[in-house]
Amino acid sequence: MSPDVLMFDPGDTPPVSVGAGCIRRDMVAPDGVRVWIVEISAGSQWPRVDIHDETGEVVMVLAGELIEGDRRFPAGSYLLYPPHSRHRPRTETGVRLFGFNLTPERNPS
């Protein structure tokens, strides 16, 4: 492996409880980027409406199924939440998500 590559085990990153059945792991990332893994237990819902700023959010469903309103997104789904969008995800089966947001200081506009 190149000495310029750093490797981190997501399981070594402490989980942060964000609500009943919802945890987030904030991953190491370059300045200006917020990278995270979220796990939502079966039958749980994100504890509040998630409102995005001018940078939006990118999400990949790693395992399980994410439900947004009446739409279901299985493992392998790649989701782009545009700037100023809002949502409150839930799951019936459990879900593991990988995502990132640019922090406002990295927004090119």
N, C-alpha and C positions, 0 to 999 in steps of 0.2 A: 504494500500500500504506500502511496506517495506520502512523504512526511507533511505535505500541505493539506492533507485530508484529516479531519477530526471525526471520530465516530462516537456516538452517544447511544446508549440503550434507553429507549423511552420508558422502560420499566423502572429505571433508576431515578427518573424524574418524579419528585413528590406530587401526588394528586392533590388538587384543591377542590373541595366540595363547593359547588355553586348552587346546590339545591337538592331536594330529595331525589335520589337516583341519578344525579348528574355530577360527573367529575371532569375536571380539565387538568391537563398536564401542559405547562408552558415550556416549550422546547427552546434550547439554545438556538439563537438566530442572529443574523447580521443586524447591525444598527438599522433602524427604520422598518424592520419587518417583525411582525408578531406571528410566531408559529406555534400551533397547539394541536393536541390530540384531545378529543372529547369522547367520553363514554356515557351513554344514557341507558339506564337499565330498562328491561322489558316493562311496559306499561307506564313509563315515566314521560314527563314533558319538561322542556326547558322551563326554569322557574319564572321567567318574565319574557316579555316581548324583546327580542334582540333588534336594536335599531342601529343601522350602519351609518357611518359618516361618509364623507366624500370619497373614501377609498373603496368602499364595498367590502366583499369577502369572497374567498374562494374555498370550496369544501370538496373533499373526496370522501365518499362513503367506503370505508375499508371493510366493514363487516356488518351484517344485519340489514335493517331497513329503516330509513328515515321517512317520516311522514310530515308533509307541509300542507296544511289545509286538507284537501281531498286527493293530493298527489303523493304517490309512493315512489321512493327512490331506493333501489336495491344496491347491494355491494357492487362497486365498480362505477357508480354514478359520479359524475363530475359536475358540480353545481357552482354557478357564478351568481352571487347576489349583488346586484348593481348598487352604485352609490345611493344612499338615502333610502334603501329598502328596509323592510322590517319583516320579521317572521318569528314564530314561536314553535320550533320543531318538537316532535314527539315520536315515540316508537311503541309498537306493540310487542316486538320481538327482541328489542335491545339493538343498539347500534354503536359502532365505533367510527369516529370521524377524524380526518386529518385536514387541517385548514390553515390558512394564513390571511393576514390583513397587513396592508402597508400602513404604517403609522402616519398620521397627518403630515409630519415634517418631510416624509418621502414622496408625498403626492406631487407629481410634476406640474399640476395646474397652478 
